[in-house]
Protein backbone atom coordinates (compact mmCIF):
# COMPACT_ATOMS: atom_id res chain seq x y z
CA UNK A 1 0.00 0.00 0.00
CA UNK A 2 1.39 3.41 -0.96
CA UNK A 3 2.31 5.71 1.91
CA UNK A 4 0.27 8.88 2.37
CA UNK A 5 3.40 11.00 2.20
CA UNK A 6 3.53 13.08 -0.97
CA UNK A 7 5.78 15.69 -2.51
CA UNK A 8 5.00 18.48 -4.97
CA UNK A 9 7.70 20.84 -6.20
CA UNK A 10 6.13 23.96 -7.67
CA UNK A 11 7.30 27.15 -9.33
CA UNK A 12 6.20 30.52 -7.98
CA UNK A 13 7.43 32.31 -11.10
CA UNK A 14 9.88 35.20 -11.21
CA UNK A 15 7.71 38.17 -10.20
CA UNK A 16 6.19 38.43 -6.76
CA UNK A 17 2.46 37.70 -6.86
CA UNK A 18 2.20 37.84 -10.65
CA UNK A 19 3.35 34.46 -11.97
CA UNK A 20 1.88 31.84 -9.64
CA UNK A 21 -0.44 29.41 -11.43
CA UNK A 22 -3.65 28.06 -9.82
CA UNK A 23 -2.35 24.47 -9.59
CA UNK A 24 0.86 25.57 -7.88
CA UNK A 25 -1.10 27.81 -5.49
CA UNK A 26 -3.36 24.88 -4.61
CA UNK A 27 -0.37 22.72 -3.69
CA UNK A 28 1.00 25.49 -1.45
CA UNK A 29 -2.34 26.16 0.25
CA UNK A 30 -3.25 22.53 0.96
CA UNK A 31 0.14 21.07 1.94
CA UNK A 32 0.87 20.01 5.51
CA UNK A 33 4.22 21.74 5.28
CA UNK A 34 5.75 24.06 2.67
CA UNK A 35 9.49 24.44 2.13
CA UNK A 36 10.35 27.66 0.33
CA UNK A 37 13.59 28.20 -1.57
CA UNK A 38 13.74 31.85 -2.58
CA UNK A 39 16.35 34.46 -1.70
CA UNK A 40 13.93 37.38 -1.37
CA UNK A 41 12.32 37.75 2.10
CA UNK A 42 9.32 39.48 0.50
CA UNK A 43 8.60 36.37 -1.57
CA UNK A 44 9.09 34.19 1.49
CA UNK A 45 6.59 36.28 3.45
CA UNK A 46 4.12 36.16 0.55
CA UNK A 47 4.27 32.36 0.43
CA UNK A 48 3.93 32.35 4.22
CA UNK A 49 0.50 33.95 3.93
CA UNK A 50 -0.77 30.93 1.98
CA UNK A 51 0.04 28.23 4.55
CA UNK A 52 0.46 28.09 8.33
CA UNK A 53 3.60 25.90 8.20
CA UNK A 54 6.14 27.45 5.84
CA UNK A 55 9.85 26.74 6.37
CA UNK A 56 12.70 28.49 4.63
CA UNK A 57 15.45 26.48 2.96
CA UNK A 58 17.77 29.52 2.86
CA UNK A 59 19.55 28.64 6.15
CA UNK A 60 21.13 25.69 4.35
CA UNK A 61 23.28 28.21 2.49
CA UNK A 62 26.28 28.88 4.72
CA UNK A 63 29.60 30.57 4.13
CA UNK A 64 32.19 27.99 3.12
CA UNK A 65 29.69 25.15 2.67
CA UNK A 66 29.70 23.53 -0.77
CA UNK A 67 26.57 23.77 -2.86
CA UNK A 68 26.49 19.96 -3.04
CA UNK A 69 26.12 19.70 0.75
CA UNK A 70 23.60 22.53 0.75
CA UNK A 71 21.42 20.85 -1.86
CA UNK A 72 21.62 17.46 -0.16
CA UNK A 73 20.47 19.03 3.10
CA UNK A 74 17.50 20.65 1.42
CA UNK A 75 16.44 17.37 -0.18
CA UNK A 76 16.73 15.51 3.10
CA UNK A 77 14.68 18.14 4.95
CA UNK A 78 11.78 17.68 2.52
CA UNK A 79 12.06 13.88 2.37
CA UNK A 80 12.07 13.61 6.17
CA UNK A 81 8.58 15.12 6.24
CA UNK A 82 7.40 12.98 3.31
CA UNK A 83 8.58 9.83 5.11
CA UNK A 84 6.61 10.97 8.15
CA UNK A 85 3.46 10.71 6.01
CA UNK A 86 2.97 14.39 5.36
CA UNK A 87 1.83 16.21 2.23
CA UNK A 88 4.90 18.31 1.41
CA UNK A 89 5.28 21.18 -1.04
CA UNK A 90 8.55 22.70 -2.15
CA UNK A 91 8.13 26.21 -3.58
CA UNK A 92 10.96 27.44 -5.81
CA UNK A 93 11.70 30.59 -7.78
CA UNK A 94 10.73 30.51 -11.44
CA UNK A 95 10.29 27.01 -12.83
CA UNK A 96 11.29 24.26 -10.36
CA UNK A 97 12.81 22.19 -13.14
CA UNK A 98 14.99 24.90 -14.70
CA UNK A 99 18.46 25.43 -13.19
CA UNK A 100 17.22 23.93 -9.94
CA UNK A 101 18.86 20.72 -8.81
CA UNK A 102 17.00 20.26 -5.53
CA UNK A 103 13.48 19.71 -6.98
CA UNK A 104 14.75 17.12 -9.46
CA UNK A 105 16.74 15.27 -6.78
CA UNK A 106 13.92 15.41 -4.25
CA UNK A 107 11.31 14.10 -6.69
CA UNK A 108 13.61 11.30 -7.89
CA UNK A 109 14.37 10.26 -4.31
CA UNK A 110 10.73 10.36 -3.26
CA UNK A 111 9.66 8.21 -6.19
CA UNK A 112 12.52 5.77 -5.56
CA UNK A 113 11.17 5.33 -2.03
CA UNK A 114 7.64 4.68 -3.29
CA UNK A 115 6.07 8.07 -2.62
CA UNK A 116 3.94 10.10 -5.00
CA UNK A 117 5.90 13.09 -6.31
CA UNK A 118 5.02 15.65 -8.96
CA UNK A 119 6.45 18.85 -10.44
CA UNK A 120 4.29 21.85 -11.27
CA UNK A 121 5.87 24.29 -13.78
CA UNK A 122 6.23 28.00 -13.30
CA UNK A 123 7.26 31.03 -15.34
CA UNK A 124 11.05 30.92 -15.58
CA UNK A 125 13.72 33.54 -16.25
CA UNK A 126 13.86 32.15 -19.79
CA UNK A 127 10.19 32.96 -20.34
CA UNK A 128 10.75 36.50 -19.03
CA UNK A 129 13.83 36.89 -21.21
CA UNK A 130 11.91 36.20 -24.41
CA UNK A 131 9.28 38.78 -23.44
CA UNK A 132 11.62 41.48 -22.13
CA UNK A 133 14.11 41.28 -24.99
CA UNK A 134 11.57 40.66 -27.75
CA UNK A 135 13.46 37.52 -28.70
CA UNK A 136 11.67 34.77 -30.61
CA UNK A 137 13.77 31.56 -30.50
CA UNK A 138 11.91 30.33 -33.56
CA UNK A 139 13.31 32.93 -35.95
CA UNK A 140 16.93 31.79 -36.31
CA UNK A 141 17.21 29.33 -33.43
CA UNK A 142 18.55 29.63 -29.89
CA UNK A 143 21.30 27.78 -28.01
CA UNK A 144 21.25 27.58 -24.22
CA UNK A 145 24.17 26.55 -21.99
CA UNK A 146 25.18 26.91 -18.38
CA UNK A 147 28.16 29.26 -18.59
CA UNK A 148 30.72 27.15 -16.72
CA UNK A 149 29.75 24.01 -18.62
CA UNK A 150 30.17 26.00 -21.81
CA UNK A 151 33.73 26.81 -20.75
CA UNK A 152 34.68 23.37 -19.43
CA UNK A 153 33.58 21.32 -22.43
CA UNK A 154 33.90 21.53 -26.19
CA UNK A 155 30.79 22.93 -27.87
CA UNK A 156 30.06 23.60 -31.51
CA UNK A 157 28.55 27.09 -31.61
CA UNK A 158 26.33 28.26 -34.45
CA UNK A 159 27.00 32.00 -34.64
CA UNK A 160 23.95 32.46 -36.91
CA UNK A 161 21.66 31.65 -33.95
CA UNK A 162 21.15 33.29 -30.56
CA UNK A 163 23.41 32.10 -27.75
CA UNK A 164 22.20 32.27 -24.13
CA UNK A 165 24.64 31.57 -21.29
CA UNK A 166 23.07 31.11 -17.87
CA UNK A 167 24.73 31.98 -14.54
CA UNK A 168 27.46 33.96 -16.28
CA UNK A 169 28.46 35.44 -12.92
CA UNK A 170 29.69 31.96 -11.95
CA UNK A 171 31.38 31.18 -15.27
CA UNK A 172 34.66 29.37 -14.70
CA UNK A 173 34.11 28.74 -10.97
CA UNK A 174 34.81 25.18 -9.84
CA UNK A 175 34.84 25.78 -6.07
CA UNK A 176 31.21 25.21 -5.18
CA UNK A 177 31.42 27.46 -2.11
CA UNK A 178 32.41 30.52 -4.19
CA UNK A 179 29.50 32.64 -5.40
CA UNK A 180 31.16 34.99 -7.89
CA UNK A 181 33.83 34.69 -10.58
CA UNK A 182 36.95 36.79 -11.03
CA UNK A 183 37.90 39.16 -13.88
CA UNK A 184 40.50 36.56 -14.93
CA UNK A 185 37.83 33.89 -15.26
CA UNK A 186 35.60 36.25 -17.21
CA UNK A 187 38.49 37.07 -19.53
CA UNK A 188 38.81 33.36 -20.30
CA UNK A 189 35.10 33.24 -21.12
CA UNK A 190 35.57 36.21 -23.47
CA UNK A 191 38.51 34.42 -25.10
CA UNK A 192 36.30 31.38 -25.68
CA UNK A 193 33.48 33.45 -27.17
CA UNK A 194 35.95 35.38 -29.33
CA UNK A 195 36.54 32.20 -31.33
CA UNK A 196 33.07 32.70 -32.81
CA UNK A 197 32.23 36.38 -32.23
CA UNK A 198 34.07 39.70 -32.72
CA UNK A 199 35.31 41.23 -29.45
CA UNK A 200 33.28 44.37 -30.14
CA UNK A 201 30.11 42.33 -30.73
CA UNK A 202 27.29 43.82 -28.61
CA UNK A 203 25.93 41.38 -26.04
CA UNK A 204 23.20 41.78 -23.42
CA UNK A 205 23.36 41.26 -19.66
CA UNK A 206 19.89 40.27 -18.51
CA UNK A 207 18.19 39.85 -15.13
CA UNK A 208 14.44 39.30 -14.84
CA UNK A 209 12.42 41.63 -12.62
CA UNK A 210 11.23 39.98 -9.40
CA UNK A 211 9.03 42.78 -8.06
CA UNK A 212 6.12 44.52 -9.84
CA UNK A 213 7.74 47.92 -9.19
CA UNK A 214 11.11 46.83 -10.61
CA UNK A 215 12.34 46.76 -14.18
CA UNK A 216 14.39 43.97 -15.72
CA UNK A 217 18.09 44.57 -16.21
CA UNK A 218 18.85 44.91 -19.90
CA UNK A 219 22.40 46.19 -20.29
CA UNK A 220 24.23 46.04 -23.61
CA UNK A 221 28.03 45.96 -23.62
CA UNK A 222 30.68 44.92 -26.13
CA UNK A 223 31.88 41.36 -25.61
CA UNK A 224 35.21 42.63 -24.23
CA UNK A 225 33.28 44.69 -21.68
CA UNK A 226 32.10 41.52 -19.98
CA UNK A 227 35.39 41.32 -18.03
CA UNK A 228 34.66 44.45 -15.98
CA UNK A 229 30.86 44.32 -15.97
CA UNK A 230 28.82 43.94 -12.78
CA UNK A 231 27.63 40.34 -12.70
CA UNK A 232 25.45 38.46 -10.23
CA UNK A 233 24.49 34.81 -9.83
CA UNK A 234 21.24 35.48 -11.68
CA UNK A 235 22.83 37.39 -14.58
CA UNK A 236 22.27 35.85 -18.01
CA UNK A 237 24.40 36.62 -21.05
CA UNK A 238 22.53 36.91 -24.34
CA UNK A 239 24.66 36.89 -27.50
CA UNK A 240 22.89 37.85 -30.75
CA UNK A 241 23.78 36.22 -34.06
CA UNK A 242 27.02 37.42 -35.62
CA UNK A 243 26.31 36.15 -39.14
CA UNK A 244 23.31 35.32 -41.31
CA UNK A 245 21.87 31.90 -41.91
CA UNK A 246 23.59 29.98 -44.68
CA UNK A 247 21.33 27.94 -46.93
CA UNK A 248 22.15 24.26 -47.42
CA UNK A 249 22.06 24.31 -51.23
CA UNK A 250 22.14 20.52 -51.56
CA UNK A 251 19.21 19.94 -49.20
CA UNK A 252 17.28 22.80 -50.77
CA UNK A 253 17.69 21.23 -54.22
CA UNK A 254 16.54 17.84 -52.94
CA UNK A 255 13.50 19.27 -51.23
CA UNK A 256 12.55 21.65 -54.03
CA UNK A 257 13.91 20.19 -57.28
CA UNK A 258 11.85 22.64 -59.35
CA UNK A 259 13.42 25.61 -57.62
Buried (B, 14 or more C-beta within 10 A) or exposed (E): EEBEBBBBBBBBBBBBEEBBBEEBBBBBEEBBBBBBBBEEEEBBEBBBEBBEEBBBBBEBBEEEEEBEEBBBBBBBBBBEBBBEEBBBBBBBBBBBBBBBBBBBBBBEBBEEEEBBBBBBBBBBBBBBBEEBBEBEBEEBEBBBBBBBEBBEEEBEBBBEBBBBBBBBBBBBBEEBBEBEBEEEBBBBBBEBBEEBBEEEBEBBBBBBBBBEEEEBBEEEBEBBBBBEBEBBEBBBBBBBBBEEEEEEEEEEEEEEEEE
